[in-house]
Amino acid sequence: MTTVKWLPEAVADIERLHGFLKVQSPEAASRAATTILKGAVLLKSRPHIGRPMPDETGRRELFIPFGAGAYVLRYMRKDKDTVVVIRVWHSLGR
């Protein structure tokens, strides 16, 4: 099974997104963080689940539905056994 690693920038993104939502609704903030982490778990068994980015970097994007929008995990395969989450952000649509 593939290992998922997080760059510090991706962790900071989750903390920022959580902090933004927590002001409005602590419950929604908790659900959002859980949704993002569950999405990342999919990468362990299906590392190619996200769509390829339109460049030659090998990066991919996984859209994780949440509310009216989605969270986007940008990631890439480091090697055959490791996926690295590069950034995370909220998107209003796909």
BAKOLSE-457118 format. One record per residue: residue number from 1; residue in three letters; x, y, z of N, C-alpha, C, CB in turn. Coordinates in nm, 4 decimals. Glycine has a CB too. Example, Ala and Ser with C-alpha at 12.3 -4.5 7.8 and 13.67 -1.06 7.14 Angstrom:
+-----+--------+----------+----------+----------+----------+----------+----------+----------+----------+----------+----------+----------+----------+
: num : residu :       nx :       ny :       nz :      cax :      cay :      caz :       cx :       cy :       cz :      cbx :      cby :      cbz :
+-----+--------+----------+----------+----------+----------+----------+----------+----------+----------+----------+----------+----------+----------+
:   1 :    ala :   1.3190 :  -0.5690 :   0.7800 :   1.2300 :  -0.4500 :   0.7800 :   1.3200 :  -0.3300 :   0.7800 :   1.1308 :  -0.4473 :   0.9046 :
:   2 :    ser :   1.2850 :  -0.2250 :   0.7080 :   1.3670 :  -0.1060 :   0.7140 :   1.2900 :   0.0030 :   0.7870 :   1.4084 :  -0.0598 :   0.5725 :
+-----+--------+----------+----------+----------+----------+----------+----------+----------+----------+----------+----------+----------+----------+
This chain:
+-----+--------+----------+----------+----------+----------+----------+----------+----------+----------+----------+----------+----------+----------+
: num : residu :       nx :       ny :       nz :      cax :      cay :      caz :       cx :       cy :       cz :      cbx :      cby :      cbz :
+-----+--------+----------+----------+----------+----------+----------+----------+----------+----------+----------+----------+----------+----------+
:   1 :    met :   0.0844 :  -0.1178 :   0.0000 :   0.0000 :   0.0000 :   0.0000 :   0.0891 :   0.1244 :   0.0000 :  -0.0961 :  -0.0003 :   0.1223 :
:   2 :    thr :   0.0439 :   0.2265 :  -0.0684 :   0.1178 :   0.3518 :  -0.0820 :   0.1144 :   0.4317 :   0.0472 :   0.0608 :   0.4352 :  -0.1965 :
:   3 :    thr :   0.2255 :   0.4960 :   0.0787 :   0.2346 :   0.5869 :   0.1930 :   0.2027 :   0.7283 :   0.1452 :   0.3764 :   0.5808 :   0.2594 :
:   4 :    val :   0.1252 :   0.8025 :   0.2249 :   0.0938 :   0.9415 :   0.1931 :   0.1725 :   1.0312 :   0.2868 :  -0.0591 :   0.9693 :   0.2045 :
:   5 :    lys :   0.2517 :   1.1207 :   0.2291 :   0.3274 :   1.2184 :   0.3074 :   0.2742 :   1.3573 :   0.2736 :   0.4817 :   1.2082 :   0.2786 :
:   6 :    trp :   0.2871 :   1.4475 :   0.3689 :   0.2360 :   1.5839 :   0.3538 :   0.3498 :   1.6837 :   0.3609 :   0.1311 :   1.6153 :   0.4616 :
:   7 :    leu :   0.3581 :   1.7715 :   0.2618 :   0.4530 :   1.8821 :   0.2719 :   0.4032 :   1.9793 :   0.3791 :   0.4704 :   1.9545 :   0.1339 :
:   8 :    pro :   0.4937 :   2.0519 :   0.4450 :   0.4513 :   2.1491 :   0.5467 :   0.3508 :   2.2512 :   0.4923 :   0.5730 :   2.2223 :   0.6021 :
:   9 :    glu :   0.3636 :   2.2872 :   0.3657 :   0.2693 :   2.3830 :   0.3063 :   0.1277 :   2.3257 :   0.3007 :   0.3152 :   2.4224 :   0.1652 :
:  10 :    ala :   0.1156 :   2.1968 :   0.2746 :  -0.0159 :   2.1330 :   0.2693 :  -0.0780 :   2.1265 :   0.4090 :  -0.0050 :   1.9913 :   0.2088 :
:  11 :    val :   0.0040 :   2.0972 :   0.5089 :  -0.0446 :   2.0964 :   0.6480 :  -0.0899 :   2.2366 :   0.6868 :   0.0662 :   2.0458 :   0.7460 :
:  12 :    ala :  -0.0124 :   2.3374 :   0.6499 :  -0.0492 :   2.4763 :   0.6796 :  -0.1792 :   2.5141 :   0.6087 :   0.0640 :   2.5723 :   0.6377 :
:  13 :    asp :  -0.1995 :   2.4623 :   0.4867 :  -0.3246 :   2.4883 :   0.4151 :  -0.4437 :   2.4345 :   0.4932 :  -0.3206 :   2.4255 :   0.2750 :
:  14 :    ile :  -0.4323 :   2.3120 :   0.5438 :  -0.5427 :   2.2527 :   0.6207 :  -0.5684 :   2.3345 :   0.7473 :  -0.5110 :   2.1047 :   0.6575 :
:  15 :    glu :  -0.4628 :   2.3742 :   0.8142 :  -0.4789 :   2.4550 :   0.9356 :  -0.5477 :   2.5879 :   0.9038 :  -0.3418 :   2.4808 :   1.0019 :
:  16 :    arg :  -0.5105 :   2.6500 :   0.7925 :  -0.5714 :   2.7770 :   0.7520 :  -0.7193 :   2.7569 :   0.7182 :  -0.4963 :   2.8370 :   0.6306 :
:  17 :    leu :  -0.7504 :   2.6544 :   0.6402 :  -0.8887 :   2.6264 :   0.6032 :  -0.9729 :   2.5952 :   0.7270 :  -0.8948 :   2.5095 :   0.5039 :
:  18 :    his :  -0.9181 :   2.5167 :   0.8177 :  -0.9880 :   2.4825 :   0.9414 :  -1.0137 :   2.6082 :   1.0248 :  -0.9066 :   2.3796 :   1.0228 :
:  19 :    gly :  -0.9119 :   2.6916 :   1.0383 :  -0.9271 :   2.8140 :   1.1168 :  -1.0322 :   2.9074 :   1.0594 :  -0.7952 :   2.8862 :   1.1256 :
:  20 :    phe :  -1.0370 :   2.9170 :   0.9268 :  -1.1368 :   3.0018 :   0.8616 :  -1.2780 :   2.9523 :   0.8923 :  -1.1135 :   3.0051 :   0.7095 :
:  21 :    leu :  -1.3006 :   2.8222 :   0.8776 :  -1.4337 :   2.7655 :   0.9019 :  -1.4708 :   2.7649 :   1.0492 :  -1.4406 :   2.6248 :   0.8479 :
:  22 :    lys :  -1.3722 :   2.7465 :   1.1355 :  -1.3995 :   2.7361 :   1.2790 :  -1.4661 :   2.8620 :   1.3338 :  -1.2705 :   2.7091 :   1.3549 :
:  23 :    val :  -1.4314 :   2.9770 :   1.2781 :  -1.4925 :   3.1031 :   1.3205 :  -1.6426 :   3.1005 :   1.2924 :  -1.4260 :   3.2232 :   1.2485 :
:  24 :    gln :  -1.6797 :   3.0429 :   1.1805 :  -1.8199 :   3.0374 :   1.1409 :  -1.8940 :   2.9192 :   1.2038 :  -1.8301 :   3.0297 :   0.9903 :
:  25 :    ser :  -1.8278 :   2.8046 :   1.2080 :  -1.8916 :   2.6833 :   1.2608 :  -1.7857 :   2.5807 :   1.2984 :  -1.9901 :   2.6234 :   1.1574 :
:  26 :    pro :  -1.7613 :   2.5618 :   1.4280 :  -1.6631 :   2.4596 :   1.4688 :  -1.6981 :   2.3205 :   1.4158 :  -1.6530 :   2.4548 :   1.6211 :
:  27 :    glu :  -1.8278 :   2.2900 :   1.4085 :  -1.8700 :   2.1588 :   1.3585 :  -1.8330 :   2.1431 :   1.2099 :  -2.0230 :   2.1402 :   1.3782 :
:  28 :    ala :  -1.8582 :   2.2467 :   1.1303 :  -1.8245 :   2.2414 :   0.9878 :  -1.6732 :   2.2309 :   0.9697 :  -1.8791 :   2.3663 :   0.9140 :
:  29 :    ala :  -1.5975 :   2.3012 :   1.0535 :  -1.4515 :   2.2952 :   1.0448 :  -1.4020 :   2.1538 :   1.0708 :  -1.3872 :   2.3929 :   1.1443 :
:  30 :    ser :  -1.4595 :   2.0887 :   1.1687 :  -1.4214 :   1.9511 :   1.2009 :  -1.4574 :   1.8562 :   1.0866 :  -1.4898 :   1.9056 :   1.3308 :
:  31 :    arg :  -1.5772 :   1.8724 :   1.0310 :  -1.6197 :   1.7881 :   0.9187 :  -1.5308 :   1.8094 :   0.7973 :  -1.7654 :   1.8169 :   0.8821 :
:  32 :    ala :  -1.4916 :   1.9347 :   0.7721 :  -1.4052 :   1.9647 :   0.6575 :  -1.2697 :   1.8965 :   0.6731 :  -1.3866 :   2.1170 :   0.6421 :
:  33 :    ala :  -1.2102 :   1.9092 :   0.7908 :  -1.0794 :   1.8458 :   0.8135 :  -1.0896 :   1.6943 :   0.7977 :  -1.0254 :   1.8810 :   0.9543 :
:  34 :    thr :  -1.1949 :   1.6359 :   0.8508 :  -1.2158 :   1.4917 :   0.8378 :  -1.2330 :   1.4522 :   0.6919 :  -1.3380 :   1.4476 :   0.9190 :
:  35 :    thr :  -1.3075 :   1.5310 :   0.6169 :  -1.3303 :   1.5040 :   0.4748 :  -1.1991 :   1.5064 :   0.3975 :  -1.4283 :   1.6063 :   0.4156 :
:  36 :    ile :  -1.1155 :   1.6061 :   0.4250 :  -0.9863 :   1.6171 :   0.3568 :  -0.8986 :   1.4958 :   0.3886 :  -0.9142 :   1.7477 :   0.3978 :
:  37 :    leu :  -0.8932 :   1.4591 :   0.5155 :  -0.8083 :   1.3461 :   0.5551 :  -0.8594 :   1.2142 :   0.4981 :  -0.8005 :   1.3367 :   0.7074 :
:  38 :    lys :  -0.9915 :   1.1971 :   0.4923 :  -1.0469 :   1.0756 :   0.4310 :  -1.0157 :   1.0708 :   0.2819 :  -1.1992 :   1.0684 :   0.4531 :
:  39 :    gly :  -1.0189 :   1.1863 :   0.2173 :  -0.9830 :   1.1916 :   0.0760 :  -0.8390 :   1.1488 :   0.0544 :  -1.0045 :   1.3317 :   0.0206 :
:  40 :    ala :  -0.7516 :   1.1946 :   0.1431 :  -0.6100 :   1.1584 :   0.1311 :  -0.5899 :   1.0086 :   0.1512 :  -0.5257 :   1.2369 :   0.2328 :
:  41 :    val :  -0.6722 :   0.9459 :   0.2330 :  -0.6614 :   0.8015 :   0.2550 :  -0.6863 :   0.7253 :   0.1247 :  -0.7612 :   0.7557 :   0.3637 :
:  42 :    leu :  -0.7714 :   0.7796 :   0.0379 :  -0.7955 :   0.7155 :  -0.0920 :  -0.6666 :   0.7008 :  -0.1724 :  -0.8977 :   0.7961 :  -0.1726 :
:  43 :    leu :  -0.5751 :   0.7953 :  -0.1527 :  -0.4494 :   0.7918 :  -0.2281 :  -0.3629 :   0.6721 :  -0.1907 :  -0.3715 :   0.9199 :  -0.2053 :
:  44 :    lys :  -0.3857 :   0.6160 :  -0.0729 :  -0.3071 :   0.4993 :  -0.0307 :  -0.3335 :   0.3791 :  -0.1201 :  -0.3387 :   0.4636 :   0.1146 :
:  45 :    ser :  -0.4577 :   0.3596 :  -0.1565 :  -0.4922 :   0.2428 :  -0.2368 :  -0.5120 :   0.2765 :  -0.3849 :  -0.6175 :   0.1788 :  -0.1822 :
:  46 :    arg :  -0.5336 :   0.4050 :  -0.4143 :  -0.5582 :   0.4463 :  -0.5520 :  -0.4804 :   0.5743 :  -0.5840 :  -0.7094 :   0.4676 :  -0.5759 :
:  47 :    pro :  -0.3495 :   0.5676 :  -0.5892 :  -0.2689 :   0.6886 :  -0.6062 :  -0.2902 :   0.7632 :  -0.7382 :  -0.1258 :   0.6530 :  -0.5946 :
:  48 :    his :  -0.3527 :   0.7001 :  -0.8352 :  -0.3786 :   0.7672 :  -0.9630 :  -0.5228 :   0.8147 :  -0.9750 :  -0.3461 :   0.6740 :  -1.0784 :
:  49 :    ile :  -0.5946 :   0.8235 :  -0.8627 :  -0.7356 :   0.8596 :  -0.8652 :  -0.7582 :   1.0032 :  -0.9121 :  -0.7957 :   0.8406 :  -0.7280 :
:  50 :    gly :  -0.6677 :   1.0931 :  -0.8826 :  -0.6836 :   1.2338 :  -0.9216 :  -0.6560 :   1.2548 :  -1.0698 :  -0.5909 :   1.3223 :  -0.8392 :
:  51 :    arg :  -0.7048 :   1.3677 :  -1.1197 :  -0.6810 :   1.3974 :  -1.2613 :  -0.5407 :   1.4543 :  -1.2804 :  -0.7870 :   1.4966 :  -1.3149 :
:  52 :    pro :  -0.4754 :   1.4182 :  -1.3892 :  -0.3422 :   1.4725 :  -1.4169 :  -0.3521 :   1.6224 :  -1.4453 :  -0.2764 :   1.3987 :  -1.5367 :
:  53 :    met :  -0.2530 :   1.6966 :  -1.4006 :  -0.2487 :   1.8384 :  -1.4315 :  -0.1995 :   1.8559 :  -1.5745 :  -0.1578 :   1.9148 :  -1.3314 :
:  54 :    pro :  -0.2398 :   1.9654 :  -1.6392 :  -0.2066 :   1.9831 :  -1.7807 :  -0.0637 :   2.0348 :  -1.8042 :  -0.3053 :   2.0786 :  -1.8437 :
:  55 :    asp :   0.0294 :   1.9778 :  -1.7316 :   0.1698 :   2.0120 :  -1.7521 :   0.2497 :   1.8817 :  -1.7468 :   0.2210 :   2.1157 :  -1.6440 :
:  56 :    glu :   0.3737 :   1.8880 :  -1.7557 :   0.4562 :   1.7667 :  -1.7607 :   0.5245 :   1.7368 :  -1.6270 :   0.5616 :   1.7804 :  -1.8697 :
:  57 :    thr :   0.4649 :   1.7830 :  -1.5153 :   0.5283 :   1.7676 :  -1.3844 :   0.4948 :   1.6360 :  -1.3158 :   0.4882 :   1.8810 :  -1.2954 :
:  58 :    gly :   0.3886 :   1.5690 :  -1.3608 :   0.3446 :   1.4470 :  -1.2939 :   0.2504 :   1.4744 :  -1.1774 :   0.4641 :   1.3698 :  -1.2449 :
:  59 :    arg :   0.2198 :   1.6035 :  -1.1532 :   0.1276 :   1.6369 :  -1.0446 :  -0.0151 :   1.5999 :  -1.0838 :   0.1365 :   1.7874 :  -1.0096 :
:  60 :    arg :  -0.0946 :   1.5721 :  -0.9811 :  -0.2341 :   1.5361 :  -1.0010 :  -0.3194 :   1.6167 :  -0.9037 :  -0.2563 :   1.3831 :  -0.9816 :
:  61 :    glu :  -0.4508 :   1.6241 :  -0.9317 :  -0.5444 :   1.6934 :  -0.8441 :  -0.6595 :   1.6004 :  -0.8103 :  -0.5966 :   1.8233 :  -0.9098 :
:  62 :    leu :  -0.6867 :   1.5891 :  -0.6826 :  -0.8007 :   1.5106 :  -0.6353 :  -0.9034 :   1.6078 :  -0.5789 :  -0.7574 :   1.4043 :  -0.5275 :
:  63 :    phe :  -1.0226 :   1.6084 :  -0.6362 :  -1.1319 :   1.6924 :  -0.5888 :  -1.2160 :   1.6118 :  -0.4915 :  -1.2184 :   1.7448 :  -0.7069 :
:  64 :    ile :  -1.2327 :   1.6672 :  -0.3713 :  -1.3081 :   1.6002 :  -0.2662 :  -1.4312 :   1.6851 :  -0.2369 :  -1.2209 :   1.5788 :  -0.1370 :
:  65 :    pro :  -1.5507 :   1.6396 :  -0.2761 :  -1.6706 :   1.7206 :  -0.2563 :  -1.6930 :   1.7554 :  -0.1095 :  -1.7919 :   1.6476 :  -0.3107 :
:  66 :    phe :  -1.7345 :   1.8818 :  -0.0886 :  -1.7700 :   1.9283 :   0.0459 :  -1.8649 :   2.0462 :   0.0299 :  -1.6422 :   1.9686 :   0.1296 :
:  67 :    gly :  -1.9866 :   2.0290 :   0.0786 :  -2.0861 :   2.1353 :   0.0660 :  -2.1107 :   2.1668 :  -0.0804 :  -2.0409 :   2.2618 :   0.1410 :
:  68 :    ala :  -2.1170 :   2.2975 :  -0.1112 :  -2.1423 :   2.3415 :  -0.2481 :  -2.0157 :   2.3390 :  -0.3338 :  -2.2012 :   2.4814 :  -0.2475 :
:  69 :    gly :  -1.9022 :   2.3127 :  -0.2738 :  -1.7759 :   2.3145 :  -0.3463 :  -1.6989 :   2.1853 :  -0.3298 :  -1.6914 :   2.4303 :  -0.3005 :
:  70 :    ala :  -1.5686 :   2.1999 :  -0.3218 :  -1.4818 :   2.0836 :  -0.3056 :  -1.3483 :   2.1298 :  -0.2491 :  -1.4621 :   2.0085 :  -0.4407 :
:  71 :    tyr :  -1.2794 :   2.0377 :  -0.1865 :  -1.1408 :   2.0613 :  -0.1487 :  -1.0550 :   1.9949 :  -0.2555 :  -1.1084 :   2.0053 :  -0.0040 :
:  72 :    val :  -0.9443 :   2.0580 :  -0.2869 :  -0.8550 :   2.0078 :  -0.3907 :  -0.7225 :   1.9700 :  -0.3262 :  -0.8341 :   2.1136 :  -0.5035 :
:  73 :    leu :  -0.6841 :   1.8455 :  -0.3424 :  -0.5517 :   1.8003 :  -0.2981 :  -0.4640 :   1.7937 :  -0.4211 :  -0.5579 :   1.6608 :  -0.2244 :
:  74 :    arg :  -0.3591 :   1.8727 :  -0.4235 :  -0.2604 :   1.8640 :  -0.5319 :  -0.1481 :   1.7753 :  -0.4796 :  -0.2063 :   2.0083 :  -0.5765 :
:  75 :    tyr :  -0.1139 :   1.6733 :  -0.5568 :  -0.0158 :   1.5757 :  -0.5099 :   0.0627 :   1.5178 :  -0.6270 :  -0.0850 :   1.4631 :  -0.4316 :
:  76 :    met :   0.1650 :   1.4421 :  -0.5926 :   0.2395 :   1.3692 :  -0.6947 :   0.3026 :   1.2450 :  -0.6339 :   0.3474 :   1.4588 :  -0.7584 :
:  77 :    arg :   0.3326 :   1.1503 :  -0.7196 :   0.4024 :   1.0299 :  -0.6749 :   0.5491 :   1.0620 :  -0.6603 :   0.3814 :   0.9119 :  -0.7733 :
:  78 :    lys :   0.6016 :   1.0332 :  -0.5439 :   0.7452 :   1.0503 :  -0.5209 :   0.8200 :   0.9303 :  -0.5789 :   0.7760 :   1.0664 :  -0.3686 :
:  79 :    asp :   0.7642 :   0.8133 :  -0.5518 :   0.8156 :   0.6880 :  -0.6060 :   0.6994 :   0.5904 :  -0.6071 :   0.9377 :   0.6326 :  -0.5222 :
:  80 :    lys :   0.7247 :   0.4648 :  -0.6369 :   0.6123 :   0.3707 :  -0.6498 :   0.5387 :   0.3449 :  -0.5196 :   0.6617 :   0.2403 :  -0.7040 :
:  81 :    asp :   0.6003 :   0.3783 :  -0.4049 :   0.5383 :   0.3514 :  -0.2753 :   0.4988 :   0.4760 :  -0.1976 :   0.6307 :   0.2705 :  -0.1924 :
:  82 :    thr :   0.5181 :   0.5966 :  -0.2562 :   0.4943 :   0.7196 :  -0.1810 :   0.4240 :   0.8247 :  -0.2664 :   0.6260 :   0.7753 :  -0.1280 :
:  83 :    val :   0.3200 :   0.8835 :  -0.2070 :   0.2515 :   0.9984 :  -0.2652 :   0.2765 :   1.1158 :  -0.1721 :   0.0971 :   0.9716 :  -0.2850 :
:  84 :    val :   0.3044 :   1.2332 :  -0.2302 :   0.3289 :   1.3530 :  -0.1509 :   0.2189 :   1.4549 :  -0.1809 :   0.4704 :   1.4126 :  -0.1811 :
:  85 :    val :   0.1456 :   1.4948 :  -0.0761 :   0.0453 :   1.6000 :  -0.0897 :   0.1194 :   1.7327 :  -0.0833 :  -0.0664 :   1.5901 :   0.0220 :
:  86 :    ile :   0.1049 :   1.8106 :  -0.1897 :   0.1795 :   1.9344 :  -0.2043 :   0.1029 :   2.0538 :  -0.1476 :   0.2123 :   1.9583 :  -0.3504 :
:  87 :    arg :  -0.0242 :   2.0665 :  -0.1837 :  -0.1075 :   2.1785 :  -0.1391 :  -0.2516 :   2.1319 :  -0.1257 :  -0.0978 :   2.2982 :  -0.2377 :
:  88 :    val :  -0.3310 :   2.2090 :  -0.0501 :  -0.4737 :   2.1816 :  -0.0326 :  -0.5451 :   2.3163 :  -0.0345 :  -0.5026 :   2.1022 :   0.1017 :
:  89 :    trp :  -0.6554 :   2.3236 :  -0.1078 :  -0.7347 :   2.4462 :  -0.1045 :  -0.8799 :   2.4157 :  -0.1313 :  -0.6827 :   2.5475 :  -0.2060 :
:  90 :    his :  -0.9636 :   2.5172 :  -0.1098 :  -1.1078 :   2.5055 :  -0.1330 :  -1.1396 :   2.5592 :  -0.2702 :  -1.1892 :   2.5809 :  -0.0248 :
:  91 :    ser :  -1.2278 :   2.4916 :  -0.3401 :  -1.2703 :   2.5320 :  -0.4722 :  -1.4230 :   2.5400 :  -0.4746 :  -1.2175 :   2.4336 :  -0.5799 :
:  92 :    leu :  -1.4749 :   2.6356 :  -0.5465 :  -1.6199 :   2.6491 :  -0.5555 :  -1.6812 :   2.5537 :  -0.6561 :  -1.6563 :   2.7902 :  -0.5916 :
:  93 :    gly :  -1.6013 :   2.4884 :  -0.7334 :  -1.6525 :   2.3920 :  -0.8302 :  -1.5378 :   2.3205 :  -0.8987 :  -1.7416 :   2.4611 :  -0.9339 :
:  94 :    arg :  -1.5722 :   2.2307 :  -0.9865 :  -1.4694 :   2.1537 :  -1.0575 :  -1.4430 :   2.2128 :  -1.1895 :  -1.5091 :   2.0099 :  -1.0738 :
+-----+--------+----------+----------+----------+----------+----------+----------+----------+----------+----------+----------+----------+----------+
